Amino acid sequence: MKQLIECVPNISEGRDMNIINQVTAEIEKVEGVKLLDVDPGATTNRTVITFVGEPENVCEAAFRVVKKAAELIDMRNHHGDHPRQGATDVCPLIPISNITMDEVVVYARNLAKRFGEELNIPIYCYEEAAFQPKRKNLAYCRTGEYESLSSRLGTEEWKPDFGPNEWNEHVAQTGATQVGARDFLIAINYNLNTTSTRRANAIAFDVREKGRPKRVGPKVTDKPMKDENGNTIMIPGTLKSTKAIGWFIEEYGIAQVSMNITNINVSPVHVCFDEVCAKAAARGVRVTGCEIVGLIPKKVLIDAGKYYLAKQQRSLGVSEDEIMKIAIKSMGLDDLKPFNPKEKVIEFLIEDMTQKKLVDMTCTGFANETASESPAPGGGSISAYMGALGAALATMVANLSSHKPGWDERWEEFSKVAERGQVLKDQLLDLVDEDTNAFNKIMAALQMPKKTDADKAARMEALELASQYATKVPFKTMNVAFEAFEIVEAMAKTGNPASVSDAGVGALCCRSAVMGAYLNVKINAAGLKDRAFADKIVADGAKIEAAAIKKEAEILEVVNKIINKE
């Protein structure tokens, strides 16, 4: 499996598209890297760039971005509303798939070293890549911003982790760059029905983790209180792992609360949205919606959508597309401009960098591929798909039941069934492709060289392992499809009677999935050398098949009784 990381450099230019295009063009010169998003802001005079790829390629693209930005952007002439201190202000690396944070830290520090040594730019490492605990905080690294850099450089306290520790003509142009390794950071701006930056700042101080200074008197002009060490005493805000400020956005003609959420597990986006709404309302201000800057993981929208569905007492066991739609509308993500998940959710944008899936084909395409001369997808994949359809039918009945007039108090009961059904459906859909992958492993083993005794031994071992795996996959399909009987039976007995025939068809699908997968278990186990493993999995499969046939008969008896009564 490929290792993938994301890089999100922020350059200090958000108005001149000629400069922005020249910088982003450097990314597209690097093979194996995909430019996902370019988000310029005129008022902030800052552009957030997002690209993804394998680590070495991403680091090369990042180097080219920072180099080009240093050539084209002169920090001596830069003005904007966003804190900054370099032509490339920040350059974080983020793990996406099959890579640990520790591995990303190594890449980030090596990249930072290269920036410092080859481009002669002062570099401060932050977040997980920080060498000093206090430099984990980006705001600390950027203390005083660009304007104070000339006085900070040359001191021991502000000596960069890499690059020159002196102020010169070159550094005056480039400023300093912060290089980090971090998890996803969500940049979100809350749109307010006011033009007052002061009101926006007050709301930001109410919610951000840092809060606001505690003052000696009740007025905002009163002096901040100090502790015994001379440090300002702060009144914490209500949202952990958040940073926020208020500003006026001329291009929209409104004030916003601009927030960075550094840990969405601590403060999910929907929780932050509701809290900002509450604090704004307390000050006579209304949040009309919000905008997300850059990209987000799908989890952000799924968690938010489920949260708002639950508040509406609606079933959570609906499709991901429906859940995301609810999230978008609930938080007003399309308030200022259209919000398309296909353009903002990172998983969608990297789909073409991962292996194509059978389940992403159209129904017609999947049927045609099955009917083609290719041996895969075969019976194992089709069995898994039948099981997925069985779970989907039970889920449909649960969702219909949750909306049945007069059953409003039972919405949560049916929602839990539907959620369980979605999980089982997704597991079985994954097994559609996994069964084909298992077959491909056997084909790969058969193609191994067999010229020498060593070759033959290695080929024989690989073939045995691949065949065992090809036996385990349909056995898993049997188990998951049999699990689906639980929700099928529940919906046949307690779901909307008008949909009981759908539950009956679900039972037929699940039984067919179990029996079809068992045929694949038996044929793949037949050629195994490890007979103890083969005999056990075949025997266990026989028990599941017998139980499935019995369960189907019981459910159909219930279904037919209800139909006949009607």
Helices and strands as residue ranges (DSSP letters): E 4-7, E 10-11, H 17-28, E 33-41, E 46-53, H 55-72, G 75-77, E 88-97, H 101-119, E 123-127, G 133-136, H 138-141, G 146-148, H 149-152, H 169-174, E 177-181, E 186-192, H 197-207, E 212-213, E 234-235, E 242-249, E 254-261, H 269-282, E 287-293, H 298-311, H 320-330, H 341-344, H 346-349, G 351-353, G 358-360, H 363-371, H 379-402, G 408-410, H 411-446, H 453-494, G 497-499, H 500-525, H 531-565
